[in-house]
Amino acid sequence: MSDALRTTVTAPLPEAVAAEWLEPFLAYLGKERRYSAYTVRNYRQAFEDFHRWAQAGGRWERGLAALGPRDMRDFVIEGQRRFSRRTLHNHVSGLRTFFRYWQRRGKLPRNPFTGVPLPKLQRALPKFLTESQVDLLLRGPARLLENQTIDAFTAWRDRLVLELLYGGGLRVSELVALNYGAIDLAAGSARVLGKGRKERICPLGRVAVAVLEKFRDQFARRTGADDPVLVTPAQKRLTVRAVQLLVKRYLALADLPMDLSPHKLRHSYATHLLNSGADLRAVQELLGHANLATTQIYTHTSVARLQQIYAKAHPRA
């Protein structure tokens, strides 16, 4: 059974518990910390799971103030049987934030997760497309237009989606939130609101800008500052799910692995920049990563590629 399914088949959180402990915390995350709705939802699920665990073991009746590191180590040990390591890390991260919130407000004496170890994550190298594979993927909308499988609006809109994902290295959430007021065509860039509501400027690339101008001039009905760039034929803002399905369609058309996601175009963007000699810190800024360590994983991919070239080309490899 998947992690997501586990969290949906159990009893709902009691209203009194939610009102006392959870809702003020989630309001703080959304209104003061300005966390995304996705993160708030994950933290809600983490607390709901924690409450079920604590109640089943008789710990909830003792009160949250009575919980200590030994209890939390038990939670982590049991959690390894129910969740993947990644999900467990995410849950504990949310719970640490929860306990820290109430500790700072004087309702709890300590954060019981302090010092509690977690199982190590096996950090896999990010999957990415080669430059030739990206080129094949980006040609997909034109191929379908030539075959009269899709209309001109859809072909240029889909081409724009793919070009912005790869040319700008945008996250899907950033892509669908893009309005015309955030675009500077003269500079060839977009002002993007990323994780933690941090703003950055993203160069879009010459080709992406040309496709954007074409789509705006020939197919967009509204191009005001607050109007969305990417829309449906009914001029409604494109959703994250629609972009995911769109990318799957063109992956299948290009006979590329179907487990690749729109985010893999962002991985490809970063890898291709580094392979071409871009500075790591510059790529960090372009991606909007808060920590350089997050960006450094792409250097592993680049080094692996260099090692392959070395093995094929050097006489003493």
Stockholm file with secondary structure:
# STOCKHOLM 1.0

chainA/1-317         MSDALRTTVTAPLPEAVAAEWLEPFLAYLGKERRYSAYTVRNYRQAFEDFHRWAQAGGRWERGLAALGPRDMRDFVIEGQRRFSRRTLHNHVSGLRTFFRYWQRRGKLPRNPFTGVPLPKLQRALPKFLTESQVDLLLRGPARLLENQTIDAFTAWRDRLVLELLYGGGLRVSELVALNYGAIDLAAGSARVLGKGRKERICPLGRVAVAVLEKFRDQFARRTGADDPVLVTPAQKRLTVRAVQLLVKRYLALADLPMDLSPHKLRHSYATHLLNSGADLRAVQELLGHANLATTQIYTHTSVARLQQIYAKAHPRA
#=GR chainA/1-317 SS CCHHHHTTSSCCCCHHHIIIIIHHHHHIIIIISCCCHHHHHHHHHHHHHHHHHHHHTTHHHHCGGGCCHHHHHHHHHHHHHHSCHHHHHHHHHHHHHHHHHHHHTTSSSCCTTTTCCCCCCCCCCCCCCCHHHHHHHHTHHHHHHHTTSSCHHHHHHHHHHHHHHHHHCCCHHHHHTCBGGGEETTTTEEEEECGGGCEEEEECCHHHHHHHHHHHHHHCSCCSTTSBSSBCTTSCBCCHHHHHHHHHHHHHHTTCCTTCCHHHHHHHHHHHHHHTTCCHHHHHHHHTCSSHHHHHHHHHHHHHHHHHHHHHHCTTC
#=GC SS_cons         CCHHHHTTSSCCCCHHHIIIIIHHHHHIIIIISCCCHHHHHHHHHHHHHHHHHHHHTTHHHHCGGGCCHHHHHHHHHHHHHHSCHHHHHHHHHHHHHHHHHHHHTTSSSCCTTTTCCCCCCCCCCCCCCCHHHHHHHHTHHHHHHHTTSSCHHHHHHHHHHHHHHHHHCCCHHHHHTCBGGGEETTTTEEEEECGGGCEEEEECCHHHHHHHHHHHHHHCSCCSTTSBSSBCTTSCBCCHHHHHHHHHHHHHHTTCCTTCCHHHHHHHHHHHHHHTTCCHHHHHHHHTCSSHHHHHHHHHHHHHHHHHHHHHHCTTC
//
